[in-house]
Amino acid sequence: MAIEKGTLYLCATPIGNLEDMTKRVIETLESVDLIAAEDTRNTLKLLNHFGIRGKLTSYHEHNKYEKAEILVKELLSGKSIALVTDAGTPAISDPGQVMVERCIDNGIPVTSLPGAAAFVTALTLSGLSTKRFVFEGFLPSEKKERNMILEELKDETRTLILYEAPHRLKETLTLLKKNLGNRRIAVCRELTKIHEEVIRTDLDGAVSYYEENDPRGEFVLVIEGKDPVLIMEEDRRKWEDMSVSDHLKFYTGSGMDKKEAMKLVARDRGVSKRDIYNLLLKEDENEKDQY
């Protein structure tokens, strides 16, 4: 008779205020065979607070691959496992993603018990657009990779959300100002805790503030996306140094039909197709006058 596989439970834990722990998560932590924790010391404090007695094992960034294989074997044998992070939802800026992938590969049931997530909490507090947003987690510490991501984000129109540690905050704010320009930002710290603070300012103001105040606590940065109108204006300025005829050749040179190319030239320059036709005639007349 085949052994029924166990289930992996992704259990969201409070990001600060312990009263944000859900009843469902408490009940699950009480019932599973094993609790895999990012830091067993932190999780033990949480379990003790709620009077939960559970078998703990470590699962963190430095053992995520080898430990995932061990935990998968436990699940395949029929044991149930709860995965918790230090704070928030597992697999968000967290090695839990690897564990989820291994379970899916092995046909092991995975379910997520929703709860606190710092980036969602910060976004709702920011006062910036919540309609469309992109979560980037922590910027890479490696300079080349970090610069590559900042270059990608330069023209991002959606609201940006980043995590940052206090010892890197000043450097990150300076880099954001340099690469993104002076945009509105909400600097959120110690979310849900007694000393929760949200500073709503712009990147200039944030850089100035933390030049005079030492960053303390964990931070979530919510940054305004780039204005689409500004992007259009910048795109149009790219073509100003090119003649209309050269602009047209840019498209027809790749085999595009001249009529379609004129539409694109008009779009790039923010004018009508008739305007492009007249400008081409004018350039042609000026060229003839030179001979």
Stockholm file with secondary structure:
# STOCKHOLM 1.0

chainA/1-291         MAIEKGTLYLCATPIGNLEDMTKRVIETLESVDLIAAEDTRNTLKLLNHFGIRGKLTSYHEHNKYEKAEILVKELLSGKSIALVTDAGTPAISDPGQVMVERCIDNGIPVTSLPGAAAFVTALTLSGLSTKRFVFEGFLPSEKKERNMILEELKDETRTLILYEAPHRLKETLTLLKKNLGNRRIAVCRELTKIHEEVIRTDLDGAVSYYEENDPRGEFVLVIEGKDPVLIMEEDRRKWEDMSVSDHLKFYTGSGMDKKEAMKLVARDRGVSKRDIYNLLLKEDENEKDQY
#=GR chainA/1-291 SS CCCCCCCEEEECBCSSCGGGCCHHHHHHHHHSSEEEESSHHHHHHHHHHTTCCCCEEECCTTTHHHHHHHHHHHHHTTCCEEEECSSBCTTSSSTHHHHHHHHHHTTCCEEEECCCCHHHHHHHHHCSCCSSEEEEEECCSSHHHHHHHHHHHTTCCSEEEEEECGGGHHHHHHHHHHHHCSCEEEEEESTTSTTCEEEEEEHHHHHHHHHHSCCCSCEEEEECCCCHHHHHHHHHHHTTTSCHHHHHHHHHTTTCCHHHHHHHHHHHHTSCHHHHHHHHHHHHHHHHHTC
#=GC SS_cons         CCCCCCCEEEECBCSSCGGGCCHHHHHHHHHSSEEEESSHHHHHHHHHHTTCCCCEEECCTTTHHHHHHHHHHHHHTTCCEEEECSSBCTTSSSTHHHHHHHHHHTTCCEEEECCCCHHHHHHHHHCSCCSSEEEEEECCSSHHHHHHHHHHHTTCCSEEEEEECGGGHHHHHHHHHHHHCSCEEEEEESTTSTTCEEEEEEHHHHHHHHHHSCCCSCEEEEECCCCHHHHHHHHHHHTTTSCHHHHHHHHHTTTCCHHHHHHHHHHHHTSCHHHHHHHHHHHHHHHHHTC
//
